[in-house]
Amino acid sequence: MRLKVTISYDGSNYKGWQSQPHGNSIQQVIEKGLAKMHRHDVYISASGRTDAGVHAVGQVFHFDSELDITLDKWRQAINSNTPYDIYVHKVEAVDEEFHARYSCKSKKYQYRFSMEPYYNVHRYKYCTQLKRTYDIEKMMDAAKIFVGEHDFTSYCANTMEEQPNQVRTIYDISFHQEGDEWVVTYYGDGFLRYMVRMIMGTLFAIGSGTITAETAKEWLEAKDKRLCRFNAEPNGLYLMEVNY
């Protein structure tokens, strides 16, 4: 039976999603719990990787299991075998052709930042705290540059060998305020490695006056990985939703 699992996690204590030889990853922790249940190794496949320090509200992965457990018990079973900072919200039985990554139609990310005049020690893992005031209107206007179908070669860390097609469509980038925090929502058909963070870092550079929106547009059109060196901190980024 193939199972689709929707989870949230606090990425603060992990080296990212993907299993790696040295360092604690979210994938490794979940697979360890599933291996304990199955008494053999179990491989899970996610909708995509998240970097070290990045959080998730609606990450999705799938795996195959021969265990005879009812769906309403699966959520409790996985949660009992994973740490407190990883939580399963939903487990569904899906067709064997379903793939968490390749069946995905769209994703939604949010980036949270604050321009508070003081450093909030209770929020630094979950919200990027800026040390100066930024021009939000300039950032909102510049965000329109990235909306639509574009080749994001200049705004991602994927090599052409590992990802030959770096064309993606961003449907919308929107800003709203929640108390002292600003929330930027990115909605698109898919995102490349560091893509949201590099765009966000570029918007910060525009908001601070470091570069102009025209420069950001020129970089996008140039399709040149040497141009953009901005990469916003990971702690403000959340994978909110994966749609199929």
C-alpha positions in Angstrom: 0.0 0.0 0.0 1.3 3.5 -0.9 0.7 6.2 1.7 0.7 9.9 1.3 1.7 11.8 4.5 1.3 15.5 5.2 3.6 16.8 8.0 4.9 20.0 9.7 8.3 20.4 11.3 10.5 22.9 13.0 13.7 22.8 10.9 15.9 24.6 13.5 17.6 21.4 14.8 18.1 19.7 11.4 20.6 19.9 8.5 17.7 20.1 6.1 15.3 17.5 4.7 17.6 15.2 2.7 19.5 12.3 4.2 23.3 12.9 4.4 26.3 11.0 5.7 27.1 13.6 8.4 24.4 15.5 10.2 20.9 15.1 11.4 18.2 15.4 8.7 14.4 15.2 8.8 14.3 12.4 6.3 16.7 10.3 8.3 14.7 10.8 11.5 11.4 9.8 9.9 12.9 6.8 8.1 14.5 5.7 11.4 11.0 5.7 13.0 9.4 3.8 10.1 12.2 1.3 10.1 11.5 0.6 13.8 7.9 0.0 13.0 8.6 -2.2 9.9 11.7 -3.9 11.2 13.5 -3.2 7.9 14.6 0.0 6.1 11.9 2.2 4.6 12.6 4.9 2.0 10.4 8.0 1.9 10.2 10.4 -1.1 9.2 14.0 -0.4 7.7 16.8 -2.6 11.1 18.5 -2.4 14.0 19.3 -0.2 14.1 22.0 2.4 17.4 23.6 3.5 18.9 23.5 7.0 16.8 25.8 9.3 13.8 26.0 6.9 10.4 25.0 8.4 7.3 23.3 7.0 3.6 23.5 7.7 2.5 21.3 4.8 5.4 19.1 3.5 4.3 15.9 1.8 6.1 12.6 1.4 5.1 9.1 0.3 6.2 5.6 1.1 5.1 2.0 0.6 4.2 -0.3 3.4 3.0 -3.9 3.9 1.8 -3.3 7.5 -1.8 -3.9 8.3 -2.6 -0.6 10.0 -5.9 1.3 9.6 -5.5 4.8 8.2 -6.7 6.5 11.4 -4.0 4.7 13.3 -1.2 5.5 11.0 -0.9 9.2 12.1 -0.6 8.2 15.7 1.9 5.4 14.9 4.3 7.7 13.0 4.0 10.5 15.5 4.9 8.0 18.3 8.1 7.2 16.5 9.3 10.7 15.6 10.5 13.6 17.8 8.4 16.4 19.1 9.5 18.9 16.4 8.0 16.7 13.6 4.3 16.2 13.4 2.1 14.2 11.1 -1.2 15.9 10.3 -2.7 13.4 7.8 -2.1 10.0 6.2 -3.9 8.9 3.1 -3.9 5.8 0.9 -3.0 6.7 -2.7 -2.7 5.1 -6.0 0.7 3.4 -6.7 1.4 5.9 -9.5 1.3 8.8 -7.0 4.6 10.4 -6.4 5.1 13.2 -3.8 7.5 15.0 -6.0 6.5 14.3 -9.6 2.7 14.4 -9.1 3.0 17.9 -7.5 1.1 20.7 -9.4 1.9 23.7 -7.3 3.5 24.9 -4.0 3.2 27.7 -1.6 6.0 29.1 0.5 6.0 32.0 3.0 8.9 34.1 4.2 8.6 35.9 7.5 10.7 38.9 8.5 10.5 41.7 11.1 11.9 45.2 11.3 11.3 45.5 15.1 13.6 48.0 16.8 14.8 45.2 19.2 16.0 41.6 18.8 13.3 39.1 19.9 15.2 36.1 21.4 12.0 34.0 21.2 11.5 34.5 17.5 15.0 34.4 15.9 14.6 30.8 14.8 11.3 31.4 13.1 11.5 35.0 11.7 14.3 36.9 10.0 15.0 39.9 12.1 16.4 42.8 10.1 18.7 45.4 11.6 17.4 48.3 9.6 14.2 49.7 8.0 13.5 48.6 4.4 11.2 50.2 1.8 8.4 47.7 1.6 6.7 49.6 -1.2 9.8 49.2 -3.4 10.0 45.5 -2.5 6.3 44.9 -3.3 6.7 46.7 -6.7 9.9 44.8 -7.5 8.3 41.4 -6.7 6.2 41.8 -9.9 9.4 41.2 -11.9 9.5 37.6 -10.9 5.8 36.8 -11.4 5.0 34.8 -14.5 7.0 32.1 -16.5 10.7 32.8 -16.4 14.0 31.0 -16.7 15.3 31.3 -13.1 18.9 30.3 -13.9 20.2 33.5 -12.2 18.1 32.9 -9.1 18.8 29.3 -8.1 21.7 27.1 -7.1 20.9 24.1 -9.3 23.5 23.3 -11.8 22.5 22.7 -15.4 23.6 19.1 -15.1 21.3 18.3 -12.2 18.4 20.4 -13.4 18.6 21.3 -17.2 15.2 22.9 -17.2 15.2 26.0 -14.9 12.0 27.5 -16.2 9.3 27.9 -13.5 6.1 29.9 -13.2 5.4 32.0 -10.2 1.6 32.7 -10.1 1.8 35.3 -7.3 4.0 37.0 -4.8 2.0 38.9 -2.1 2.9 40.8 1.1 0.8 41.2 4.2 1.5 42.2 7.8 0.9 40.2 10.9 1.6 42.3 14.0 5.3 43.2 13.9 6.0 40.7 11.1 5.8 40.9 7.4 4.8 37.8 5.5 5.7 37.3 1.8 3.8 34.5 0.1 5.2 32.8 -3.0 2.8 30.7 -5.0 4.1 28.8 -8.1 4.2 25.6 -10.0 7.6 24.7 -8.5 10.7 26.2 -7.0 14.4 25.4 -7.5 17.1 25.2 -4.9 17.5 28.5 -3.0 15.1 30.1 -5.5 12.7 31.7 -2.9 15.6 32.7 -0.7 17.6 34.3 -3.5 14.5 36.2 -4.7 13.8 37.3 -1.2 17.4 38.4 -0.7 17.2 40.4 -3.9 14.0 42.1 -2.7 15.8 43.0 0.6 18.6 44.5 -1.4 16.1 46.6 -3.4 14.3 47.6 -0.2 17.6 48.8 1.3 18.7 50.6 -1.8 21.7 48.3 -2.5 20.5 47.6 -6.0 17.6 48.8 -8.2 14.7 46.8 -9.5 16.0 47.3 -13.0 19.2 45.5 -12.0 17.2 42.6 -10.6 15.3 42.4 -13.9 18.5 42.5 -15.9 19.9 39.6 -13.8 16.7 37.5 -14.4 16.9 38.1 -18.2 20.7 37.3 -18.3 20.3 33.7 -17.0 23.7 33.9 -15.5 24.5 32.2 -12.1 27.4 34.6 -11.5 25.2 37.6 -11.0 23.0 37.1 -7.9 24.8 36.7 -4.6 21.9 37.4 -2.3 20.4 34.6 -0.3 18.0 35.4 2.6 18.4 33.6 5.9 16.7 30.2 6.0 15.0 30.7 9.4 12.2 32.9 8.0 11.2 30.4 5.3 8.2 28.0 5.5 6.9 25.4 3.0 3.2 26.0 3.5 1.4 23.9 1.0 1.8 21.3 -1.7 -1.0 20.8 -4.2 -1.7 17.8 -6.4 
